[in-house]
Amino acid sequence: MTKIELGAWIAENTQSIRDKTSFPLIEIHAIVSHILAQPREWIITHPDNALSEAQISQLNKAVRRLLDGEPLAYITNKRSFFGSDFFIDQRVLVPRPETELLVELAIDWLKENPECRSVIDTGTGSGIIAISITNEIPDARVIAVDVSADALEVANINVRNHGLQNRITLKRSDLLDGVDEPADLIVANLPYIPSDAPEISTTLRHEPRLALDGGEDGLRSIAKLIDQSAKMITPGGCAILEIQYNHGIAVMEMAARRFPRALISLHRDLASIPRVVRIQLSNG
């Protein structure tokens, strides 16, 4: 077999995925870094490194997965979010950068209310929201819940990787059904895509449907959480919910009916898309 050098393999495969991604070289470097267990700096400075047959087989398999539309995070088992790296696989959604807005709002609220330190992260998935909040607020007490046992296994890996197993409690629960005590802050990134949305079976087909499908109108889980929250948020507490771009008015109206005295606000992400609804309860 003719030896294939790393630089030649990278050049060929960067070209092969060019129509699939806006960042072909970055994604190819990420795959190589994962398979060869080498940092990007080493990859750049060792283009003449001869690849073994086993390495070529693994690299080519990873590229085929990428060409099939599988998210890079599932191939490399890694995703960066809010300045930290997380373990990710097919049991959980791939974290999106727009979810950082929810985390920022949660951290800001906790800093503004230092007497409030109990948090429930509902639908925690990979645990990125709970972990990001706990990393920034050292005395926060977080319960992270999910209905999926598979997702909680991934969250447990990330909690341990970040050394937060004594500060984050993982619990299997359908939203707040299995949570016993109220919290000052409830945060949630729940399934909000309508069941018949084509993207669930096309562009998002590799991700767990349980974490995507929000029912007929996409609001099933959010409506249930808002209803449950009436008994689970302490006076003066807050709920911060990620929403689909076109759900802002519906979620705000839903929240206003359940919390008529609350201050309810809609927040846009960096692309000016409505992304988060914040429900600030009164103290009385």
Backbone hydrogen bonds, N-H to C=O, Kabsch-Sander energy under -0.5 kcal/mol:
donor,donor_aa,acceptor,acceptor_aa,energy
4,I,51,L,-0.5
5,E,3,K,-0.5
6,L,49,N,-2.5
7,G,47,P,-3.2
9,W,5,E,-2.3
10,I,6,L,-2.6
11,A,7,G,-2.3
12,E,8,A,-2.3
13,N,9,W,-2.3
14,T,10,I,-2.4
15,Q,11,A,-1.5
16,S,12,E,-1.4
17,I,13,N,-1.2
18,R,15,Q,-1.0
20,K,17,I,-2.1
21,T,17,I,-1.0
27,E,23,F,-2.2
28,I,24,P,-2.4
29,H,25,L,-2.6
30,A,26,I,-2.0
31,I,27,E,-2.1
32,V,28,I,-2.5
33,S,29,H,-2.8
34,H,30,A,-2.0
35,I,31,I,-2.6
36,L,32,V,-3.0
37,A,33,S,-1.0
38,Q,33,S,-1.0
42,W,39,P,-0.5
43,I,39,P,-1.8
44,I,40,R,-2.3
45,T,41,E,-1.6
46,H,42,W,-0.7
46,H,43,I,-0.8
49,N,46,H,-1.5
51,L,4,I,-2.7
56,I,52,S,-2.5
57,S,53,E,-2.4
58,Q,54,A,-2.2
59,L,55,Q,-2.8
60,N,56,I,-2.9
61,K,57,S,-2.0
62,A,58,Q,-2.1
63,V,59,L,-2.0
64,R,60,N,-2.2
65,R,61,K,-1.9
66,L,62,A,-1.9
67,L,63,V,-2.7
68,D,64,R,-1.4
69,G,66,L,-1.7
70,E,65,R,-2.2
74,Y,71,P,-1.0
75,I,71,P,-1.1
76,T,72,L,-2.4
77,N,73,A,-1.4
78,K,73,A,-0.8
79,R,86,F,-1.7
81,F,84,S,-3.0
84,S,81,F,-1.8
86,F,79,R,-2.2
92,V,89,D,-2.0
99,T,96,R,-1.4
100,E,97,P,-1.8
101,L,98,E,-1.3
103,V,99,T,-1.5
104,E,100,E,-2.8
105,L,101,L,-2.4
106,A,102,L,-2.2
107,I,103,V,-2.7
108,D,104,E,-2.5
109,W,105,L,-2.1
110,L,106,A,-2.2
111,K,107,I,-2.2
112,E,108,D,-2.1
113,N,109,W,-1.1
116,C,113,N,-2.3
117,R,115,E,-0.6
119,V,141,R,-2.9
120,I,185,L,-2.4
121,D,143,I,-2.8
122,T,120,I,-0.7
122,T,187,V,-2.9
123,G,145,V,-1.4
124,T,121,D,-0.5
124,T,145,V,-2.8
127,G,124,T,-2.4
131,I,127,G,-2.6
132,S,128,I,-2.3
133,I,129,I,-2.3
134,T,130,A,-2.3
135,N,131,I,-2.5
136,E,132,S,-1.1
137,I,133,I,-2.3
140,A,137,I,-2.1
141,R,117,R,-3.3
142,V,140,A,-0.6
142,V,167,R,-1.6
143,I,119,V,-2.6
144,A,142,V,-0.5
144,A,169,T,-3.1
145,V,121,D,-2.7
145,V,143,I,-0.6
146,D,171,K,-1.5
149,A,147,V,-0.6
152,L,148,S,-1.8
153,E,149,A,-1.5
154,V,150,D,-1.5
155,A,151,A,-2.7
156,N,152,L,-2.4
157,I,153,E,-1.6
158,N,154,V,-2.1
159,V,155,A,-2.9
160,R,156,N,-2.3
161,N,157,I,-2.5
162,H,158,N,-1.7
163,G,160,R,-1.4
164,L,159,V,-2.8
167,R,164,L,-1.9
168,I,164,L,-1.9
169,T,142,V,-2.7
170,L,168,I,-0.6
171,K,144,A,-2.3
173,S,146,D,-1.6
173,S,171,K,-0.6
175,L,173,S,-1.2
177,D,174,D,-2.1
179,V,176,L,-1.6
183,A,232,M,-2.9
184,D,118,S,-0.9
185,L,118,S,-1.9
186,I,238,C,-2.3
187,V,120,I,-2.7
188,A,240,I,-1.9
189,N,122,T,-0.9
193,I,212,L,-2.2
195,S,215,G,-2.1
197,A,194,P,-2.1
200,I,197,A,-1.5
201,S,198,P,-1.1
202,T,198,P,-0.6
202,T,199,E,-0.5
204,L,199,E,-2.8
205,R,202,T,-1.6
207,E,204,L,-1.8
211,A,208,P,-1.2
212,L,209,R,-1.8
213,D,209,R,-2.9
214,G,193,I,-3.2
214,G,212,L,-0.6
218,G,215,G,-0.5
220,R,214,G,-2.3
223,A,219,L,-2.8
224,K,220,R,-1.8
225,L,221,S,-2.5
226,I,222,I,-2.5
227,D,223,A,-1.9
228,Q,224,K,-2.6
229,S,225,L,-2.6
230,A,226,I,-0.7
230,A,227,D,-0.8
231,K,228,Q,-1.6
232,M,229,S,-0.9
233,I,229,S,-1.3
234,T,183,A,-2.0
236,G,282,S,-2.0
237,G,234,T,-2.5
238,C,184,D,-2.4
239,A,279,I,-2.0
240,I,186,I,-2.7
241,L,277,V,-2.8
242,E,188,A,-2.6
243,I,275,R,-2.7
247,H,244,Q,-2.2
251,V,247,H,-2.7
252,M,248,G,-2.4
253,E,249,I,-2.5
254,M,250,A,-2.1
255,A,251,V,-2.6
256,A,252,M,-2.3
257,R,253,E,-1.9
258,R,254,M,-1.5
259,F,255,A,-2.9
262,A,259,F,-1.8
263,L,280,Q,-2.8
264,I,262,A,-0.7
265,S,278,R,-2.4
267,H,276,V,-3.1
269,D,273,I,-2.4
272,S,269,D,-2.3
275,R,267,H,-2.9
276,V,267,H,-2.0
277,V,241,L,-2.7
278,R,265,S,-2.8
279,I,239,A,-3.3
280,Q,263,L,-2.8
280,Q,278,R,-0.6
281,L,237,G,-2.6
281,L,279,I,-0.7
